[in-house]
Amino acid sequence: MPDGATTDKGISAQRLKSFIQRIERLEEEKKTLGTDLKEVYAEAKSGGFDTKIMRQVVRMRKIDKADRQEMEALFQIYWDAVEN
């Protein structure tokens, strides 16, 4: 099938191939980034930092400040309810 040809199901082979190649490239970048993140956390851990807490901080920083404050207030209410 020539470049850009359309299959019997109406799919542009070249366009499909382009999407697949882009996905494969991004998957490889994601794998590399995952390795890089592990290395940073390992370095932080060797420096005496608690990586579980660091991961939690990173996760919480992604949340809007108002939403985070609401979550923290609810957490405190729930905590107080089960600790008493």
DSSP file (Angstrom, degrees, kcal/mol; ACC not computed):
  #  RESIDUE AA STRUCTURE BP1 BP2  ACC     N-H-->O    O-->H-N    N-H-->O    O-->H-N    TCO  KAPPA ALPHA  PHI   PSI    X-CA   Y-CA   Z-CA
    1    1 A M              0   0    0      0, 0.0     3,-0.1     0, 0.0     6,-0.1   0.000 360.0 360.0 360.0 125.6    0.0    0.0    0.0
    2    2 A P    >   -     0   0    0      0, 0.0     3,-2.2     0, 0.0    12,-0.2  -0.245 360.0 -77.0 -66.2 157.2    1.6    3.4   -1.0
    3    3 A D  T 3  S+     0   0    0      1,-0.3     3,-0.1    10,-0.1     9,-0.0  -0.261 120.4  14.9 -53.0 136.7    2.1    6.1    1.6
    4    4 A G  T 3  S+     0   0    0      1,-0.2    -1,-0.3    -3,-0.1    11,-0.0   0.451  93.0 147.2  78.3  -0.8   -1.1    7.9    2.5
    5    5 A A    <   -     0   0    0     -3,-2.2     8,-2.4     7,-0.1     2,-0.5  -0.282  46.9-124.3 -68.2 155.8   -3.2    5.1    0.9
    6    6 A T  B     -A   12   0A   0      6,-0.2     6,-0.2     7,-0.1    -1,-0.1  -0.868  20.1-134.6-104.2 132.6   -6.6    4.3    2.3
    7    7 A T    >   -     0   0    0      4,-2.6     3,-2.0    -2,-0.5    -1,-0.0  -0.172  36.4 -92.4 -75.1 176.8   -7.3    0.7    3.4
    8    8 A D  T 3  S+     0   0    0      1,-0.3    -1,-0.1     2,-0.1    -2,-0.0   0.664 127.7  56.2 -66.0 -14.8  -10.6   -1.0    2.5
    9    9 A K  T 3  S-     0   0    0      2,-0.1    -1,-0.3     0, 0.0    -2,-0.0   0.292 122.3-104.0 -98.9   8.8  -12.0    0.2    5.8
   10   10 A G  S <  S+     0   0    0     -3,-2.0     2,-0.5     1,-0.3    -2,-0.1   0.673  72.8 143.6  82.2  17.6  -11.3    3.9    5.0
   11   11 A I        -     0   0    0      4,-0.0    -4,-2.6     1,-0.0     2,-0.8  -0.786  52.3-130.3 -94.9 130.1   -8.2    4.2    7.3
   12   12 A S  B  >  -A    6   0A   0     -2,-0.5     4,-2.5    -6,-0.2    -6,-0.2  -0.697  17.9-157.9 -76.6 111.2   -5.4    6.4    6.1
   13   13 A A  H  > S+     0   0    0     -8,-2.4     4,-2.6    -2,-0.8    -1,-0.2   0.888  88.6  49.9 -60.7 -42.2   -2.4    4.0    6.7
   14   14 A Q  H  > S+     0   0    0     -9,-0.4     4,-2.2     2,-0.2    -1,-0.2   0.909 111.7  48.0 -66.0 -41.7    0.2    6.8    6.9
   15   15 A R  H  > S+     0   0    0      2,-0.2     4,-2.2     1,-0.2    -2,-0.2   0.918 112.9  48.4 -65.6 -42.6   -1.9    8.8    9.4
   16   16 A L  H  X S+     0   0    0     -4,-2.5     4,-2.6     1,-0.2    -2,-0.2   0.926 110.8  51.0 -61.1 -45.7   -2.4    5.7   11.5
   17   17 A K  H  X S+     0   0    0     -4,-2.6     4,-2.5     1,-0.2    -1,-0.2   0.893 108.4  52.9 -59.7 -40.4    1.3    4.9   11.3
   18   18 A S  H  X S+     0   0    0     -4,-2.2     4,-2.3     2,-0.2    -1,-0.2   0.917 109.5  47.9 -61.8 -44.7    2.1    8.4   12.4
   19   19 A F  H  X S+     0   0    0     -4,-2.2     4,-2.6     2,-0.2    -2,-0.2   0.934 112.0  49.8 -61.4 -45.8   -0.2    8.1   15.5
   20   20 A I  H  X S+     0   0    0     -4,-2.6     4,-2.6     1,-0.2    -2,-0.2   0.917 111.2  49.0 -60.6 -44.3    1.4    4.8   16.4
   21   21 A Q  H  X S+     0   0    0     -4,-2.5     4,-2.3     2,-0.2    -1,-0.2   0.895 111.0  49.9 -63.6 -40.5    4.9    6.1   16.1
   22   22 A R  H  X S+     0   0    0     -4,-2.3     4,-2.5     2,-0.2    -2,-0.2   0.919 111.5  48.9 -63.9 -42.9    4.0    9.2   18.3
   23   23 A I  H  X S+     0   0    0     -4,-2.6     4,-2.7     1,-0.2    -2,-0.2   0.929 111.2  49.7 -62.2 -45.4    2.5    6.9   20.9
   24   24 A E  H  X S+     0   0    0     -4,-2.6     4,-1.9     1,-0.2    -1,-0.2   0.904 111.2  49.4 -60.2 -42.0    5.5    4.7   20.9
   25   25 A R  H  X S+     0   0    0     -4,-2.3     4,-2.2     1,-0.2    -1,-0.2   0.916 112.4  47.4 -64.1 -43.7    7.9    7.7   21.3
   26   26 A L  H  X S+     0   0    0     -4,-2.5     4,-2.6     2,-0.2    -2,-0.2   0.879 108.8  54.5 -66.5 -37.9    5.8    9.1   24.2
   27   27 A E  H  X S+     0   0    0     -4,-2.7     4,-2.1     2,-0.2    -1,-0.2   0.904 109.3  48.5 -60.7 -40.7    5.7    5.7   25.9
   28   28 A E  H  X S+     0   0    0     -4,-1.9     4,-2.3     2,-0.2    -2,-0.2   0.907 111.3  49.3 -66.0 -41.8    9.5    5.6   25.7
   29   29 A E  H  X S+     0   0    0     -4,-2.2     4,-2.8     2,-0.2    -2,-0.2   0.899 109.6  52.5 -62.9 -39.9    9.8    9.1   27.1
   30   30 A K  H  X S+     0   0    0     -4,-2.6     4,-2.3     2,-0.2    -2,-0.2   0.899 108.8  50.1 -62.1 -41.1    7.4    8.1   29.9
   31   31 A K  H  X S+     0   0    0     -4,-2.1     4,-1.9     2,-0.2    -1,-0.2   0.918 111.6  48.0 -62.6 -44.0    9.6    5.2   30.8
   32   32 A T  H  X S+     0   0    0     -4,-2.3     4,-2.4     1,-0.2    -2,-0.2   0.909 111.2  50.3 -63.6 -43.3   12.7    7.4   30.8
   33   33 A L  H  X S+     0   0    0     -4,-2.8     4,-2.7     1,-0.2    -1,-0.2   0.888 107.7  54.2 -63.1 -38.7   10.9    9.9   33.1
   34   34 A G  H  X S+     0   0    0     -4,-2.3     4,-2.1     2,-0.2    -1,-0.2   0.911 109.5  47.4 -60.4 -43.1    9.8    7.2   35.4
   35   35 A T  H  X S+     0   0    0     -4,-1.9     4,-2.0     2,-0.2    -2,-0.2   0.912 111.3  51.1 -63.9 -42.9   13.5    6.1   35.8
   36   36 A D  H  X S+     0   0    0     -4,-2.4     4,-2.1     1,-0.2    -2,-0.2   0.907 109.1  50.9 -61.5 -42.6   14.5    9.7   36.3
   37   37 A L  H  X S+     0   0    0     -4,-2.7     4,-2.6     1,-0.2     5,-0.2   0.916 108.2  52.1 -62.1 -43.4   11.9   10.1   39.1
   38   38 A K  H  X S+     0   0    0     -4,-2.1     4,-2.5     1,-0.2    -1,-0.2   0.902 109.2  50.9 -58.7 -41.1   13.1    7.0   40.8
   39   39 A E  H  X S+     0   0    0     -4,-2.0     4,-2.3     2,-0.2    -1,-0.2   0.895 109.8  49.0 -64.8 -40.6   16.6    8.3   40.8
   40   40 A V  H  X S+     0   0    0     -4,-2.1     4,-2.5     2,-0.2    -2,-0.2   0.929 112.8  47.3 -65.7 -44.8   15.6   11.6   42.3
   41   41 A Y  H  X S+     0   0    0     -4,-2.6     4,-2.6     2,-0.2    -2,-0.2   0.897 111.8  51.1 -63.5 -39.1   13.6    9.9   45.1
   42   42 A A  H  X S+     0   0    0     -4,-2.5     4,-2.4    -5,-0.2    -1,-0.2   0.903 110.6  48.9 -63.2 -40.9   16.6    7.6   45.7
   43   43 A E  H  X S+     0   0    0     -4,-2.3     4,-1.0     2,-0.2    -2,-0.2   0.912 112.1  48.3 -64.6 -42.4   18.9   10.6   46.0
   44   44 A A  H  <>S+     0   0    0     -4,-2.5     5,-2.3     1,-0.2     3,-0.4   0.908 111.0  51.2 -63.8 -41.6   16.5   12.3   48.3
   45   45 A K  H ><5S+     0   0    0     -4,-2.6     3,-1.8     1,-0.2    -2,-0.2   0.910 107.6  51.5 -63.2 -41.9   16.2    9.2   50.5
   46   46 A S  H 3<5S+     0   0    0     -4,-2.4    -1,-0.2     1,-0.3    -2,-0.2   0.735 105.1  58.7 -67.7 -19.9   20.0    8.9   50.7
   47   47 A G  T 3<5S-     0   0    0     -4,-1.0    -1,-0.3    -3,-0.4    -2,-0.2   0.382 127.8 -99.3 -87.1   3.1   20.0   12.5   51.8
   48   48 A G  T < 5S+     0   0    0     -3,-1.8     2,-0.3     1,-0.3    -3,-0.2   0.527  77.3 137.5  96.6   6.3   17.8   11.6   54.8
   49   49 A F      < -     0   0    0     -5,-2.3     2,-0.8    -6,-0.1    -1,-0.3  -0.623  58.3-119.6 -88.6 147.1   14.4   12.6   53.4
   50   50 A D     >  -     0   0    0     -2,-0.3     4,-2.1     1,-0.2     3,-0.2  -0.755  23.0-163.6 -84.3 109.6   11.3   10.5   53.8
   51   51 A T  H  > S+     0   0    0     -2,-0.8     4,-2.5     1,-0.2     5,-0.2   0.778  84.7  60.2 -71.8 -25.9   10.2    9.7   50.3
   52   52 A K  H  > S+     0   0    0      2,-0.2     4,-1.7     1,-0.2    -1,-0.2   0.925 109.6  43.5 -64.1 -42.2    6.7    8.6   51.2
   53   53 A I  H  > S+     0   0    0      2,-0.2     4,-2.6     1,-0.2    -2,-0.2   0.898 111.4  54.3 -68.9 -40.3    6.1   12.0   52.7
   54   54 A M  H  X S+     0   0    0     -4,-2.1     4,-2.5     1,-0.2    -2,-0.2   0.917 107.9  50.1 -59.6 -42.8    7.7   13.7   49.7
   55   55 A R  H  X S+     0   0    0     -4,-2.5     4,-2.4     1,-0.2    -1,-0.2   0.887 110.4  50.4 -62.8 -38.7    5.3   11.8   47.4
   56   56 A Q  H  X S+     0   0    0     -4,-1.7     4,-2.6     2,-0.2    -2,-0.2   0.906 109.6  50.3 -66.1 -41.2    2.4   12.9   49.5
   57   57 A V  H  X S+     0   0    0     -4,-2.6     4,-2.3     2,-0.2    -2,-0.2   0.927 110.9  49.3 -61.8 -45.1    3.6   16.6   49.3
   58   58 A V  H  X S+     0   0    0     -4,-2.5     4,-0.8     1,-0.2    -2,-0.2   0.929 112.6  47.9 -59.7 -45.8    3.9   16.3   45.5
   59   59 A R  H >< S+     0   0    0     -4,-2.4     3,-0.7     1,-0.2     4,-0.4   0.909 113.0  47.8 -61.1 -43.8    0.4   14.9   45.3
   60   60 A M  H >< S+     0   0    0     -4,-2.6     3,-1.3     1,-0.2    -1,-0.2   0.833 103.7  60.8 -69.5 -33.0   -1.1   17.5   47.5
   61   61 A R  H 3< S+     0   0    0     -4,-2.3    -1,-0.2     1,-0.3    -2,-0.2   0.721  96.3  62.4 -67.6 -19.3    0.6   20.4   45.7
   62   62 A K  T << S+     0   0    0     -4,-0.8     2,-0.3    -3,-0.7    -1,-0.3   0.681  89.6  87.0 -76.1 -17.8   -1.3   19.4   42.5
   63   63 A I  S <  S-     0   0    0     -3,-1.3     5,-0.1    -4,-0.4    -3,-0.0  -0.650  94.0 -99.5 -88.8 138.3   -4.6   20.1   44.3
   64   64 A D     >  -     0   0    0     -2,-0.3     4,-2.9     1,-0.1     5,-0.2  -0.223  33.9-119.5 -51.4 140.5   -6.1   23.6   44.2
   65   65 A K  H  > S+     0   0    0      1,-0.2     4,-2.5     2,-0.2     5,-0.2   0.887 112.1  48.0 -56.7 -44.7   -5.3   25.4   47.5
   66   66 A A  H  > S+     0   0    0      2,-0.2     4,-2.1     1,-0.2    -1,-0.2   0.916 113.8  47.3 -63.8 -43.1   -9.0   25.9   48.4
   67   67 A D  H  > S+     0   0    0      1,-0.2     4,-2.4     2,-0.2    -2,-0.2   0.902 111.8  51.1 -63.5 -40.5   -9.8   22.2   47.7
   68   68 A R  H  X S+     0   0    0     -4,-2.9     4,-2.6     2,-0.2    -2,-0.2   0.905 109.2  50.1 -63.9 -41.8   -6.7   21.2   49.7
   69   69 A Q  H  X S+     0   0    0     -4,-2.5     4,-2.3    -5,-0.2    -1,-0.2   0.896 110.7  49.8 -64.3 -39.1   -7.8   23.3   52.7
   70   70 A E  H  X S+     0   0    0     -4,-2.1     4,-2.5     2,-0.2    -2,-0.2   0.916 111.2  49.3 -64.2 -42.7  -11.3   21.8   52.5
   71   71 A M  H  X S+     0   0    0     -4,-2.4     4,-2.7     1,-0.2    -2,-0.2   0.913 111.0  49.7 -61.4 -43.3   -9.8   18.3   52.4
   72   72 A E  H  X S+     0   0    0     -4,-2.6     4,-2.2     2,-0.2    -1,-0.2   0.890 110.9  49.5 -65.1 -39.3   -7.5   19.0   55.4
   73   73 A A  H  X S+     0   0    0     -4,-2.3     4,-2.2     2,-0.2    -2,-0.2   0.923 113.2  46.3 -65.0 -44.5  -10.5   20.4   57.4
   74   74 A L  H  X S+     0   0    0     -4,-2.5     4,-2.8     2,-0.2     5,-0.2   0.902 110.2  54.0 -64.3 -40.3  -12.6   17.3   56.6
   75   75 A F  H  X S+     0   0    0     -4,-2.7     4,-3.1     1,-0.2    -1,-0.2   0.933 108.7  49.0 -57.5 -45.9   -9.7   15.1   57.5
   76   76 A Q  H  X S+     0   0    0     -4,-2.2     4,-2.8     2,-0.2    -1,-0.2   0.900 110.8  50.1 -62.8 -41.0   -9.3   16.7   60.8
   77   77 A I  H  X S+     0   0    0     -4,-2.2     4,-2.0     2,-0.2    -1,-0.2   0.941 114.4  44.2 -61.4 -47.9  -13.0   16.4   61.5
   78   78 A Y  H  X S+     0   0    0     -4,-2.8     4,-1.8     2,-0.2    -2,-0.2   0.908 113.4  51.1 -63.6 -42.5  -12.9   12.7   60.6
   79   79 A W  H  X S+     0   0    0     -4,-3.1     4,-1.8    -5,-0.2    -2,-0.2   0.939 110.3  48.4 -61.5 -47.7   -9.7   12.1   62.6
   80   80 A D  H  X S+     0   0    0     -4,-2.8     4,-1.1     1,-0.2    -1,-0.2   0.878 109.0  55.3 -59.7 -37.8  -11.2   13.8   65.7
   81   81 A A  H  < S+     0   0    0     -4,-2.0    -1,-0.2     1,-0.2    -2,-0.2   0.871 114.5  37.6 -64.8 -38.3  -14.3   11.6   65.4
   82   82 A V  H  < S+     0   0    0     -4,-1.8    -1,-0.2    -3,-0.2    -2,-0.2   0.668 113.4  55.6 -90.1 -16.3  -12.4    8.3   65.3
   83   83 A E  H  <        0   0    0     -4,-1.8    -2,-0.2    -5,-0.2    -1,-0.2   0.641 360.0 360.0 -89.2 -15.4   -9.8    9.3   67.9
   84   84 A N     <        0   0    0     -4,-1.1    -1,-0.2    -5,-0.2    -2,-0.1   0.457 360.0 360.0 -93.8 360.0  -12.2   10.2   70.7
